[in-house]
Amino acid sequence: MHGLYTAVWRLYTHKDAMPGISKFCILTTILYIVYLSTEDLMKKSLVTITIISMILYAGLGCNQDNPTELAWINDTAVTLNEIIWTRDAGWNVGELNYDQKWTNGYIDGQRTEFKEVNVLDGYVIGVDETLNEVTVIIQGTTSNSLSLHEGSSEVYTITQ
């Protein structure tokens, strides 16, 4: 029992041990281990009440992390058939390992829908109606690269 407790405590104290598992889940597991290791009814009742209180306080869930979302406004004067968010800086559109792709065809001035992204440091690439790459720049920068904040919902304007 002590070895299991030690392993869970190490998960709790290591910042990025298991992404997607909140510290609340790990703390609840530790309390459950304590619950299993006690024999006194009073201690079990106290641990049970504590676990229930923590679950209710946390909103009845362990993985309520906010997703990182991204949307674009096309300000290129060209209809973009696709807008691609990728971690690769390569320019061969057919070979990109992209994270997210907007494919509804966006005319000049049109905003895309929000999509959840996993890549926080990436590049945006535009593709026109003839499937040729359109060099785009994120407004306010001098490039097509961007660093997102985890858990944010951002809208960026892309220009030529």
N, C-alpha and C positions, 0 to 999 in steps of 0.2 A: 504494500500500500504506500509506503514511504517513497519508493522509486517512482510510482505514478504521480504522486503529489509533486515531487521534485521536477519531473519532466514538464508538467503543466505549468509550474511556477516559472520555469525557464522560458516557456513560450510567452508567458505574461510579461516578463521583464525584458525580452528581446523585442525591440521596436517593430521590425518587419519580419518576424518569424514566419507568419502565415498570413499573407494578405487576404482580406476578405473575412477573416475571423476577428471579431471585435474583442477588445479587452473585456467587455462585459461577458461575452460567452466563456472566456477563459476563467474569469472570476467565478462565474456560476458553476463551472466544472470543479474548481477548487473547493467551493462550498459544498458541492455534492459529495466530493471525496471525503471531506470532513464529516459530513452527514453519515456516510457509510461506515466510517471508522469509529463513530461514537456509539456507546451502548446506553447511555443515559437518556431516558425519554424526554427530559426537559431540554437537553442539548439538541436532540433531534427536532423537537418542536421549534426551538429558537432558530435553528438553521433553516428549517422549512419555511418559516415566516420570513426570514431574511431573503431567501431565494425568490419567493413569491413577490415580495416587495420590490426587489431589483428588477424582476421581469416586468412588472407593472410600470415601474419608473422608466424603464428603457423603451416602453412602447410596444411590448410584446414581440420583440424581434431582435435577432442578433446581427443581421446583415443589412442594416438600414443606411448604408453609406450612400452619399449623394453621387450619382453618376456625373461624369464630365460630359457636357453636351456642347455641340458646336453647330452653328448655322452661318451661312454666307449671304452677302448681298452682292449680286453681280453688277459691277459698274465698269464693265470692259468695253461697252459699245458693240459687243459681239454676243450672239446667243451661245451660251455654254451648254452643250449636250450633257457633259459630265463635269463634276467638280470632285476631285480626289484628294483625300487627306491621307498622307503616307509618312512613314519614317524614313523612306529612301529619298535621296536627292537626285536619283537618276532620272533621265529624261525620256527613256523608252517606255511610253505609256503602256504598251502591251505586256511588258515584263515587270510592272510595278507590283510590289507586295504591299497593297494598300490596307489601311485600317478601316476607312469608311469611304463610301462613294455616294454622291447625290446624282441621280440619273434622270430627272424629270425634264430636262431642257429648260434653262433659265435665261429669259431675255434680259436685256439691259435694264437695270433697276429692280429686278425681281429678287425677292428673298427666298432662300431655301427653307426647308423644314429643319427643325433641330434633330440631330442624330447623336446617339451616345458614341463616344470615342474612347479608345484605350491608350492611344499614343498621345503623350503630353508634349513632346518635342518633335515637331514634324514639319512637313512641307505641304503646301496646297498647289495643285496642278489643275489647270483648266483644259478641257477638251471641247473643240468646236463641233459643229454638225457634220463636218467631213472627217471626223475622228483625228484631226491634227491637234497637236498640243498648242495651247495658247499660253504664252508667257504672262503670268499674272503676278501682281505685287500686292501685298496686304497694305491697305491704306494706313498711313501713319508710320510705315516702315520703308525700308529700301529693298526688301527681298520678299520671297515667298515662304520664308520660314517663320515659325511661331512657337512660343512656349506657353502652354495652357496651365492654368491653376487647377489642381485636382478638385473635383466636386463643383466646378463652376459651370455656368451656362453662358456661353459667349456668342456674340454675333460680330463678325468681321466683314468689312467691305473689301472686295478684291477689285483692282484696277489693272490696266495694262501699262 
